[in-house]
């Protein structure tokens, strides 16, 4: 790992407030800096909402930090990714009892995006919105995170056959999605940011 220099005053404050040794903090800081953008994008694709994705990722990263000594040697990205999927499922379970969605206000943008990245991102989020939680998780893990069927099955704790059938159903829905019909076929117009 790349060592991250930490100022002495931060280390002094750290020694009084942190339950972990400084090397653990440094390792975790490097991990977060290296993977934050990718993990935030996974969370955003799962939730369809940037703010909720940021909150969910922050919660999962706090849990990962608390268990860092155990998960650092294994697969911390996989741990956080599975935590995001589980946190999203938990949110769906709790949502019906305390949150009522309302129609989103019309957003007018005066900024022109010549690359079409913003429009592409919104189209993907809109196309993913009608999918079920499991379908969305399988699609995000398969095509955004590029996991194999066995890896997805292990992450979601479902049989590999269920992953395949869920993926097939979700892809059939996405092929019919009008939001994706207008996206350019040019690979340089990448949706990931």
C-alpha positions in Angstrom: 0.0 0.0 0.0 1.0 3.6 -0.6 1.9 5.3 2.8 -0.1 8.4 3.5 1.7 11.1 5.4 -0.3 12.2 8.5 0.7 15.5 10.3 2.0 15.1 13.8 -0.9 17.1 15.3 -3.4 14.7 13.7 -1.4 11.7 15.2 -1.5 13.4 18.6 -5.2 13.9 18.4 -5.6 10.4 17.0 -3.8 8.8 19.9 -6.3 10.3 22.4 -9.5 9.5 20.4 -9.0 6.5 18.1 -9.3 2.9 19.3 -7.1 1.7 16.4 -3.3 2.2 16.0 -2.2 4.8 13.4 -1.1 2.2 10.9 -4.7 0.9 10.8 -6.0 4.4 10.2 -3.4 4.9 7.4 -4.4 1.6 5.7 -8.1 2.4 5.9 -7.5 6.0 4.6 -5.6 4.6 1.6 -8.3 2.0 1.0 -11.1 4.7 1.1 -9.2 7.1 -1.2 -8.5 4.3 -3.7 -12.0 2.9 -3.8 -14.4 5.6 -2.7 -15.5 6.7 -6.2 -16.1 3.1 -7.4 -18.0 2.2 -4.2 -20.1 5.4 -4.3 -21.1 4.6 -7.9 -22.2 1.1 -6.9 -24.3 2.6 -4.1 -25.8 5.2 -6.4 -26.7 2.5 -9.0 -28.3 0.4 -6.2 -30.3 3.3 -4.7 -30.9 5.5 -7.7 -30.2 8.6 -5.5 -26.9 10.2 -4.9 -27.6 11.5 -1.5 -28.9 8.2 -0.2 -26.0 6.5 -1.8 -23.5 8.8 0.1 -25.3 8.1 3.4 -25.4 4.4 2.8 -21.7 4.2 1.8 -20.7 6.3 4.8 -22.6 3.9 7.1 -21.0 0.8 5.5 -17.5 2.4 5.7 -18.0 3.1 9.4 -18.8 -0.6 9.9 -15.8 -1.6 7.8 -13.5 0.6 9.9 -14.7 -1.0 13.1 -13.8 -4.4 11.6 -10.8 -3.3 9.6 -8.3 -5.5 11.4 -10.3 -8.6 10.4 -11.3 -7.6 6.8 -8.1 -5.9 5.6 -6.3 -9.1 4.9 -9.2 -10.7 3.1 -11.2 -8.8 0.5 -12.2 -5.3 1.9 -13.8 -4.2 -1.4 -16.0 -7.3 -1.5 -16.9 -6.8 2.2 -17.9 -3.2 1.6 -19.7 -4.1 -1.7 -21.7 -6.8 0.2 -22.4 -4.3 2.9 -23.8 -1.9 0.4 -26.1 -4.5 -1.0 -27.3 -5.5 2.5 -27.7 -1.9 3.5 -29.8 -1.2 0.5 -32.0 -4.3 1.2 -32.4 -3.0 4.8 -33.4 0.4 3.6 -36.1 -1.1 1.4 -37.4 -3.1 4.3 -37.6 -0.1 6.6 -38.8 2.3 3.9 -42.4 1.2 3.8 -42.9 2.1 7.5 -41.4 5.6 7.6 -40.8 7.2 4.2 -43.2 8.1 1.5 -41.7 9.0 -1.9 -43.2 12.0 -3.7 -42.8 13.0 -7.3 -39.4 14.6 -8.0 -39.6 18.3 -8.9 -38.7 19.1 -12.5 -35.0 19.9 -12.8 -34.0 22.4 -15.4 -30.3 22.5 -16.3 -28.7 25.4 -18.2 -25.4 23.6 -18.4 -24.8 21.8 -21.7 -22.9 18.5 -21.4 -21.2 17.9 -24.8 -20.2 14.3 -23.9 -23.7 13.3 -22.9 -22.4 11.7 -19.6 -25.0 13.3 -17.4 -27.8 12.3 -19.7 -26.4 8.8 -19.9 -26.2 8.5 -16.2 -29.7 9.7 -15.7 -31.0 7.3 -18.4 -29.3 4.4 -16.7 -30.7 5.3 -13.3 -34.2 5.7 -14.8 -33.9 2.4 -16.5 -32.8 0.7 -13.3 -35.6 2.3 -11.2 -38.4 -0.1 -12.2 -36.3 -3.2 -11.5 -36.8 -5.2 -8.3 -34.1 -4.9 -5.6 -32.6 -8.3 -6.5 -32.7 -7.5 -10.3 -31.0 -4.2 -9.7 -28.3 -5.7 -7.4 -27.6 -8.5 -9.9 -27.3 -6.1 -12.8 -25.1 -3.6 -10.9 -22.8 -6.4 -9.6 -22.6 -8.2 -12.9 -22.2 -5.3 -15.4 -20.8 -2.4 -13.3 -18.6 -4.4 -10.8 -17.9 -7.1 -13.4 -18.4 -9.9 -10.9 -18.9 -13.5 -12.1 -22.1 -15.4 -11.4 -20.5 -17.4 -8.5 -19.2 -14.1 -6.9 -22.7 -12.5 -7.2 -24.3 -15.6 -5.7 -21.9 -15.5 -2.8 -22.4 -11.7 -2.3 -26.2 -12.0 -2.4 -26.3 -15.4 -0.7 -28.5 -16.9 -3.4 -28.0 -19.9 -5.8 -26.1 -19.3 -9.0 -29.1 -20.4 -11.0 -31.2 -17.7 -9.4 -28.5 -15.1 -10.3 -28.7 -16.3 -14.0 -32.5 -16.2 -14.2 -32.7 -12.9 -12.4 -30.1 -11.4 -14.7 -32.0 -12.7 -17.8 -35.3 -11.2 -16.5 -33.6 -7.9 -15.7 -31.9 -7.7 -19.1 -35.2 -8.4 -20.9 -36.7 -5.4 -19.0 -33.8 -3.2 -19.7 -33.9 -4.0 -23.5 -37.5 -2.7 -23.5 -36.6 0.4 -21.5 -37.3 3.6 -23.5 -34.7 5.4 -21.4 -31.9 3.4 -22.9 -33.1 3.5 -26.5 -31.6 7.0 -27.1 -28.2 6.3 -25.7 -25.4 6.4 -28.2 -23.5 3.2 -29.1 -20.2 5.0 -29.0 -18.1 3.4 -26.2 -16.3 6.7 -25.6 -19.5 8.1 -24.2 -19.0 6.1 -21.0 -21.7 6.3 -18.4 -19.4 5.6 -15.4 -17.8 8.7 -13.8 
